[in-house]
């Protein structure tokens, strides 16, 4: 179902591949504001602490029915390319051919891959531009046009169209708690959404800029209209080193005050149990892909502006030749997804209960989102704190992990806190 193996693909496996396209990466001067290079349309990004990738244009876009197809297609495409990578960038994993990916929560959804025409990259003291067939970067915008210093998007008037009432969602959570207490499963993650309509197109660039300014420690992403700021790294692969940041267990409030939120979270048995389920699901998925795996016994508290999460960083060394070939970041993400952090425990029972109770098409919310390079390395987060923009409509999502000791009203407040990055970026 969710697990895939790595295929060794050949160009002949796909009939629609371009013929010897040239991908060129060259050093450039660093810029003060990487996001100022975002174009107004056909944009994509992956930015954290002001570093990463911003992209424009779509040299190639493809939609697949499963991660296996997407993974094989990318491997085949890379084999057809003429690469011109400056020697100064030979060891930079974000240089060279890059594809942005955004996969669905459900295995029956749409698996999107986008290969940009132009990518501006900046990381660890150096900067570069990658172009596809001599494409030209769009001149940068001014800071004011990208959202300003306030971190609030300049959006037109928005009309809210909530799809589910508080009372209805609380009743669903109550049903889930009863099922958990009856022993059917241990944990389930239930989500809800809110929809906003506008009289004008919703400005992606402004939302991205606001998210990056307000939540710099998250991974701000945008792929085919799915935009957000995720605090959870599903998996990173970098020359054999595999990393995953697992988040589960949340407390909300004004971070930085003297209320003892961090202590309350780290001592909460409900949140610790929820977190343990998520860590165990990721560690189990990665064991077949690593020859050594380090799983800390005690989580740390990750502080974001309006919430705190229990967090665990899992690290491992990859195994060559597993499942018929070296792992790629896509195959690793597919092996892990959906973890207990976004689905539940046991996985099959939680997914079935989500289908039964939630009444929501998650689309690409809570699915893998990130980038992959020519070597199969890259970074993939979970698409959280996000929304899907379709011209004049934006649909934003949030979920909460439900266990036996959950209190429905508290879970509603948790989803409100998790919606705040997007509502704030929209200026609401």
Secondary structure in CASP SS format (residue, H / E / C, confidence):
PFRMAT SS
TARGET T0000
AUTHOR 0000-0000-0000
METHOD secondary structure of the structure
MODEL  1
X C 1.00
X C 1.00
X C 1.00
X C 1.00
X C 1.00
X C 1.00
X C 1.00
X C 1.00
X C 1.00
X C 1.00
X H 1.00
X H 1.00
X H 1.00
X C 1.00
X C 1.00
X C 1.00
X C 1.00
X C 1.00
X C 1.00
X C 1.00
X C 1.00
X E 1.00
X E 1.00
X E 1.00
X E 1.00
X E 1.00
X E 1.00
X E 1.00
X C 1.00
X C 1.00
X C 1.00
X C 1.00
X C 1.00
X H 1.00
X H 1.00
X H 1.00
X H 1.00
X C 1.00
X C 1.00
X C 1.00
X C 1.00
X C 1.00
X E 1.00
X E 1.00
X E 1.00
X E 1.00
X E 1.00
X E 1.00
X C 1.00
X C 1.00
X E 1.00
X E 1.00
X E 1.00
X E 1.00
X E 1.00
X E 1.00
X C 1.00
X C 1.00
X C 1.00
X E 1.00
X E 1.00
X E 1.00
X E 1.00
X E 1.00
X C 1.00
X C 1.00
X H 1.00
X H 1.00
X H 1.00
X H 1.00
X H 1.00
X H 1.00
X H 1.00
X H 1.00
X H 1.00
X H 1.00
X H 1.00
X H 1.00
X H 1.00
X H 1.00
X C 1.00
X E 1.00
X E 1.00
X E 1.00
X E 1.00
X C 1.00
X H 1.00
X H 1.00
X H 1.00
X C 1.00
X C 1.00
X C 1.00
X C 1.00
X C 1.00
X C 1.00
X C 1.00
X C 1.00
X E 1.00
X E 1.00
X E 1.00
X E 1.00
X E 1.00
X C 1.00
X C 1.00
X C 1.00
X C 1.00
X C 1.00
X C 1.00
X C 1.00
X C 1.00
X E 1.00
X E 1.00
X E 1.00
X E 1.00
X E 1.00
X C 1.00
X C 1.00
X E 1.00
X E 1.00
X E 1.00
X E 1.00
X E 1.00
X E 1.00
X C 1.00
X C 1.00
X E 1.00
X E 1.00
X E 1.00
X E 1.00
X E 1.00
X E 1.00
X E 1.00
X C 1.00
X C 1.00
X C 1.00
X C 1.00
X C 1.00
X C 1.00
X C 1.00
X C 1.00
X C 1.00
X C 1.00
X C 1.00
X H 1.00
X H 1.00
X H 1.00
X C 1.00
X C 1.00
X C 1.00
X C 1.00
X C 1.00
X C 1.00
X C 1.00
X C 1.00
X C 1.00
X C 1.00
X C 1.00
X E 1.00
X E 1.00
X E 1.00
X E 1.00
X E 1.00
X C 1.00
X C 1.00
X C 1.00
X H 1.00
X H 1.00
X H 1.00
X H 1.00
X H 1.00
X H 1.00
X H 1.00
X H 1.00
X H 1.00
X H 1.00
X H 1.00
X H 1.00
X H 1.00
X H 1.00
X H 1.00
X H 1.00
X C 1.00
X C 1.00
X C 1.00
X C 1.00
X C 1.00
X E 1.00
X E 1.00
X E 1.00
X E 1.00
X E 1.00
X E 1.00
X E 1.00
X E 1.00
X E 1.00
X E 1.00
X E 1.00
X E 1.00
X C 1.00
X C 1.00
X C 1.00
X C 1.00
X C 1.00
X H 1.00
X H 1.00
X H 1.00
X H 1.00
X H 1.00
X H 1.00
X H 1.00
X H 1.00
X H 1.00
X H 1.00
X H 1.00
X C 1.00
X C 1.00
X C 1.00
X C 1.00
X E 1.00
X E 1.00
X E 1.00
X E 1.00
X E 1.00
X C 1.00
X C 1.00
X E 1.00
X E 1.00
X E 1.00
X E 1.00
X E 1.00
X C 1.00
X C 1.00
X E 1.00
X E 1.00
X E 1.00
X E 1.00
X E 1.00
X E 1.00
X C 1.00
X C 1.00
X E 1.00
X E 1.00
X E 1.00
X E 1.00
X E 1.00
X E 1.00
X E 1.00
X E 1.00
X E 1.00
X E 1.00
X E 1.00
X E 1.00
X C 1.00
X C 1.00
X C 1.00
X C 1.00
X C 1.00
X C 1.00
X C 1.00
X C 1.00
X H 1.00
X H 1.00
X H 1.00
X H 1.00
X H 1.00
X H 1.00
X C 1.00
X C 1.00
X H 1.00
X H 1.00
X H 1.00
X H 1.00
X H 1.00
X H 1.00
X H 1.00
X H 1.00
X H 1.00
X H 1.00
X H 1.00
X H 1.00
X H 1.00
X H 1.00
X H 1.00
X H 1.00
X H 1.00
X H 1.00
X H 1.00
X C 1.00
X C 1.00
X E 1.00
X E 1.00
X E 1.00
X E 1.00
X E 1.00
X C 1.00
X C 1.00
X C 1.00
X C 1.00
X C 1.00
X E 1.00
X E 1.00
X E 1.00
X E 1.00
X C 1.00
X C 1.00
X C 1.00
X E 1.00
X E 1.00
X E 1.00
X E 1.00
X E 1.00
X E 1.00
X E 1.00
X E 1.00
X E 1.00
X E 1.00
X E 1.00
X E 1.00
X C 1.00
X C 1.00
X C 1.00
X H 1.00
X H 1.00
X H 1.00
X C 1.00
X C 1.00
X C 1.00
X C 1.00
X H 1.00
X H 1.00
X H 1.00
X H 1.00
X H 1.00
X H 1.00
X H 1.00
X H 1.00
X C 1.00
X C 1.00
X C 1.00
X C 1.00
X C 1.00
X C 1.00
X C 1.00
X E 1.00
X E 1.00
X C 1.00
X H 1.00
X H 1.00
X H 1.00
X H 1.00
X H 1.00
X H 1.00
X H 1.00
X H 1.00
X H 1.00
X H 1.00
X H 1.00
X C 1.00
X C 1.00
X C 1.00
X C 1.00
X C 1.00
X C 1.00
X C 1.00
X C 1.00
X C 1.00
X C 1.00
X E 1.00
X E 1.00
X E 1.00
X E 1.00
X E 1.00
X E 1.00
X C 1.00
X C 1.00
X C 1.00
X C 1.00
X E 1.00
X E 1.00
X E 1.00
X E 1.00
X E 1.00
X C 1.00
X C 1.00
X C 1.00
X E 1.00
X E 1.00
X E 1.00
X E 1.00
X E 1.00
X C 1.00
X C 1.00
X E 1.00
X E 1.00
X E 1.00
X E 1.00
X E 1.00
X E 1.00
X E 1.00
X E 1.00
X E 1.00
X E 1.00
X C 1.00
X C 1.00
X C 1.00
X C 1.00
X C 1.00
X H 1.00
X H 1.00
X H 1.00
X H 1.00
X H 1.00
X H 1.00
X H 1.00
X H 1.00
X H 1.00
X H 1.00
X H 1.00
X H 1.00
X H 1.00
X H 1.00
X H 1.00
X H 1.00
X H 1.00
X H 1.00
X C 1.00
X C 1.00
X C 1.00
END
